[in-house]
């Protein structure tokens, strides 16, 4: 078969040479030789102490992370034997956050306010422990976003409005990670049927056509005409 299964391997089998021989009508081919490594060493057990699995974050937060690892043979592992990585997970793919970084047991990871606007996201913290013989083990913890609902409206209702440069018709409601920075833009002049509407300001008092806001600061933003 294509797979080789070795049953009841013993420590005495360590460094045994293994190779594969393939025969057919055209001849014989012998593969490269590999050495079997057998050890009774057990893998270390890393633990992420913070953040807790299933905890929540908002954009703009700074997340504290910490962890440790115990090895059955070595005992408590040193910071030099620990490595951390952070990824931003969106749908079924991920983006780099913190690359693998060693020599630390704890640290802080800042989350940007600007970036992905989808809500199917999370941050993944990974801790890898390596014992004195090179055996590794990794654990992961995901933290989830705090979500809110935002409504963009015009007065009168039904006029056009922009969100991050994308034209929309009011009222427009969307879900967002709390703290995510967005830009709503009101048109200076809007023609609807036989009527002309001129922008006079936002209901919150801002007179600028471009309104920058962080999701969660308010539930509704109204452009007045």
C-alpha positions in Angstrom: 0.0 0.0 0.0 0.9 3.7 -0.1 1.1 4.0 3.7 3.4 2.3 6.2 2.1 1.6 9.7 4.5 0.5 12.4 2.8 -1.3 15.3 4.3 -1.6 18.8 7.3 0.6 18.2 10.0 0.3 21.0 12.6 2.8 22.2 15.2 0.3 20.8 13.8 1.1 17.3 15.1 4.6 17.5 17.3 5.6 14.5 16.1 2.6 12.5 16.7 3.2 8.8 13.5 3.1 6.7 13.3 3.1 2.9 10.8 2.2 0.2 11.4 -0.2 -2.8 9.1 0.1 -5.8 9.1 -2.6 -8.4 7.3 -2.8 -11.8 7.9 -4.2 -15.3 10.4 -1.4 -16.0 12.6 -2.1 -13.0 13.2 -1.1 -9.4 13.5 2.2 -7.6 14.7 2.6 -4.1 13.7 5.8 -2.2 15.9 7.9 0.0 16.5 6.6 3.5 14.9 8.2 6.5 15.6 7.6 10.2 12.9 6.6 12.6 12.8 8.7 15.7 11.3 7.1 18.8 11.2 8.9 22.1 9.3 8.6 25.4 9.4 12.4 25.8 6.0 13.9 26.3 4.9 17.2 24.7 4.7 20.3 26.8 1.2 21.6 27.8 0.8 25.4 27.1 -2.1 27.3 28.6 -3.4 30.7 27.5 -4.4 32.6 30.7 -5.6 35.7 29.0 -7.7 36.6 27.0 -10.3 34.1 28.0 -11.9 32.0 25.3 -15.1 33.5 24.1 -14.4 37.0 25.5 -15.3 40.1 23.6 -13.5 43.1 22.1 -14.3 46.4 20.4 -12.2 48.1 17.8 -9.8 50.5 19.5 -9.3 48.1 22.4 -5.8 47.0 23.6 -5.9 43.3 24.5 -3.7 41.9 27.2 -2.4 38.3 26.6 -0.5 36.0 28.9 0.3 32.3 29.2 2.5 29.6 30.5 3.6 26.0 29.8 4.4 23.0 31.8 6.5 20.1 30.5 6.2 16.6 32.0 10.0 16.3 31.9 11.3 19.9 32.1 8.7 21.4 34.4 7.9 25.1 34.0 9.1 26.3 30.6 11.0 29.6 30.3 9.9 32.6 28.2 12.5 31.6 25.6 10.5 28.3 25.0 7.3 30.2 24.4 6.1 31.9 21.2 3.0 34.0 20.5 1.1 34.7 17.3 -2.0 36.8 16.7 -4.2 36.6 13.6 -7.3 38.5 12.5 -9.8 35.9 11.2 -12.4 37.0 8.6 -14.8 34.3 7.3 -12.6 31.4 6.3 -9.3 33.2 6.0 -7.0 35.1 8.2 -4.8 38.2 8.1 -1.5 38.7 10.0 -1.6 40.5 13.3 1.4 39.7 15.5 4.0 37.3 13.8 5.5 34.5 15.9 7.3 36.3 18.7 9.3 34.4 21.4 10.9 35.2 24.7 7.7 36.6 26.3 5.0 35.2 28.5 2.7 38.2 28.1 2.1 41.3 26.1 -0.4 43.8 24.7 -2.0 43.7 21.3 -3.7 46.9 20.0 -6.8 46.5 17.8 -7.2 49.2 15.1 -10.5 51.2 14.7 -10.1 51.2 10.9 -10.3 48.1 8.7 -12.7 45.3 7.8 -16.4 46.3 8.0 -17.8 42.8 8.0 -19.0 41.4 11.3 -18.0 37.8 10.7 -14.6 38.4 12.3 -12.6 37.5 15.4 -9.0 37.7 16.7 -7.1 34.5 17.3 -4.3 34.2 19.9 -1.9 31.3 19.5 0.7 30.1 22.1 3.4 27.6 21.1 5.5 25.8 23.7 8.8 23.9 22.8 10.5 21.6 25.3 14.2 21.0 25.6 14.1 18.1 23.1 12.2 20.2 20.5 8.8 18.7 20.9 6.1 21.4 20.4 2.4 21.9 21.2 0.1 24.9 20.3 -3.1 26.1 21.8 -5.4 28.8 20.5 -8.0 31.2 21.9 -10.5 33.2 19.9 -12.1 36.5 21.0 -15.3 37.8 19.4 -16.4 41.3 18.4 -19.0 43.4 20.3 -21.6 44.3 17.7 -24.0 47.2 17.4 -26.7 48.4 14.9 -26.3 51.8 13.2 -29.0 53.7 11.2 -28.2 56.3 8.6 -31.2 58.5 7.9 -32.1 61.8 6.1 -34.7 64.3 6.9 -36.8 64.1 4.9 -36.4 60.4 4.5 -35.5 58.6 1.3 -32.7 60.9 0.1 -29.3 59.5 -1.0 -26.5 59.2 1.4 -23.0 57.7 1.3 -21.2 55.3 3.6 -17.4 55.1 3.1 -17.9 56.4 -0.4 -20.6 53.9 -1.3 -23.9 55.5 -2.5 -27.0 54.3 -0.5 -30.6 55.3 -0.1 -31.9 56.3 3.3 -32.9 54.9 5.7 -29.9 52.5 5.7 -29.3 50.2 8.7 -26.3 48.0 9.2 -24.5 45.9 11.8 -20.9 46.9 12.8 -18.2 46.0 15.3 -18.3 48.5 18.0 -15.6 51.1 17.7 -15.2 50.6 13.9 -14.5 54.0 12.3 -16.8 54.9 9.4 -17.6 57.9 7.3 -21.1 59.0 6.3 -21.4 61.6 3.6 -24.4 63.9 2.9 -24.9 65.3 -0.6 -24.9 69.1 -0.7 -27.8 69.2 -3.1 -30.4 66.5 -3.9 -33.1 66.6 -6.5 -36.1 64.4 -6.0 -39.0 64.6 -8.4 -39.6 68.4 -8.7 -38.0 69.3 -5.4 -34.5 70.5 -4.6 -33.1 69.8 -1.1 -30.0 71.5 0.3 -28.0 70.0 3.1 -28.0 72.1 6.3 -26.2 69.9 8.7 -26.3 66.7 10.8 -28.8 66.3 13.6 -25.8 66.0 16.1 -24.8 69.6 15.2 -22.0 68.9 12.7 -22.0 71.1 9.6 -19.5 69.1 7.6 -20.8 66.9 4.8 -18.4 64.2 5.8 -19.3 62.8 9.3 -16.6 60.5 10.8 -18.0 58.3 13.6 -17.2 55.3 15.6 -19.9 52.6 15.5 -21.5 52.5 18.9 -21.1 56.1 19.8 -24.7 56.7 18.6 -27.4 54.5 17.1 -28.7 57.0 14.5 -27.1 59.7 12.3 -29.5 62.0 10.5 -28.6 64.3 7.6 -30.9 67.3 7.6 -32.1 69.1 4.5 
